[in-house]
């Protein structure tokens, strides 16, 4: 006997995991905001939060949520890339 999981259930689980990753990174950044590595983790968490509406199943306002998530993920990616370049140049 095999276990059959609904694709919708797995998509919600993955989206929930991404939101959990964001909460974990944000809590670490809030507790100790002085480290550059912690800031990078927080930005990665924001990227994960921005991708979560694309993974979750479609709901009533999904297009607005997907647009806002894409903007947030893009801005977090740009900030992370900028911080990485600053750190590589000896900030």
C-alpha positions as CSV (number, residue, x, y, z in Angstrom):
1,X,0.0,0.0,0.0
2,X,1.4,3.4,-1.0
3,X,0.8,6.7,0.6
4,X,-0.9,9.1,-1.8
5,X,-0.5,12.8,-1.0
6,X,-2.4,15.5,-2.7
7,X,-0.3,18.0,-4.7
8,X,-2.2,20.8,-3.1
9,X,-1.3,19.6,0.4
10,X,2.4,19.4,-0.5
11,X,2.3,22.9,-2.0
12,X,0.8,24.3,1.1
13,X,3.4,22.4,3.2
14,X,6.2,23.8,1.1
15,X,4.8,27.3,1.3
16,X,4.4,27.0,5.0
17,X,8.0,25.8,5.3
18,X,9.2,28.9,3.4
19,X,7.2,31.2,5.7
20,X,8.8,29.3,8.7
21,X,12.3,29.9,7.2
22,X,11.5,33.6,7.0
23,X,10.3,33.7,10.6
24,X,13.4,31.9,11.8
25,X,15.8,34.2,9.9
26,X,13.9,37.3,10.9
27,X,14.0,36.3,14.6
28,X,17.7,35.7,14.4
29,X,18.3,39.1,12.7
30,X,16.1,40.8,15.3
31,X,18.0,39.2,18.2
32,X,21.5,40.0,16.9
33,X,21.4,42.5,14.0
34,X,25.1,43.4,14.0
35,X,26.4,40.5,12.0
36,X,26.6,40.6,8.2
37,X,25.9,36.9,7.9
38,X,22.7,37.2,10.0
39,X,21.6,40.0,7.7
40,X,22.3,37.8,4.7
41,X,20.2,35.0,6.3
42,X,17.4,37.5,6.9
43,X,17.5,38.6,3.2
44,X,17.4,35.0,2.2
45,X,14.3,34.5,4.4
46,X,12.6,37.5,2.7
47,X,13.4,35.9,-0.7
48,X,11.8,32.6,0.6
49,X,8.8,34.6,1.8
50,X,8.5,36.3,-1.6
51,X,8.5,32.9,-3.4
52,X,5.9,31.3,-1.2
53,X,2.8,32.7,-3.0
54,X,4.2,31.2,-6.3
55,X,4.3,27.8,-4.7
56,X,1.0,27.9,-2.8
57,X,-2.1,26.9,-4.7
58,X,-4.2,29.7,-6.3
59,X,-6.6,31.5,-4.0
60,X,-8.8,34.5,-4.6
61,X,-6.1,37.2,-4.3
62,X,-3.2,35.1,-5.6
63,X,-2.2,37.4,-8.5
64,X,-1.8,40.4,-6.1
65,X,0.1,38.3,-3.6
66,X,2.3,36.8,-6.3
67,X,3.1,40.3,-7.7
68,X,3.9,41.6,-4.2
69,X,6.0,38.4,-3.5
70,X,7.9,38.8,-6.7
71,X,8.7,42.4,-5.9
72,X,9.8,41.5,-2.4
73,X,12.0,38.6,-3.5
74,X,13.6,40.8,-6.2
75,X,14.4,43.6,-3.8
76,X,15.7,41.2,-1.2
77,X,17.9,39.5,-3.9
78,X,19.2,42.8,-5.1
79,X,20.1,43.9,-1.5
80,X,21.7,40.5,-0.8
81,X,23.8,40.8,-4.0
82,X,24.8,44.3,-3.1
83,X,25.8,43.4,0.5
84,X,27.7,40.4,-0.9
85,X,29.6,42.7,-3.3
86,X,30.3,45.1,-0.5
87,X,31.7,42.4,1.7
88,X,33.8,40.9,-1.1
89,X,35.4,44.4,-1.6
90,X,36.4,44.6,2.1
91,X,33.6,46.5,3.8
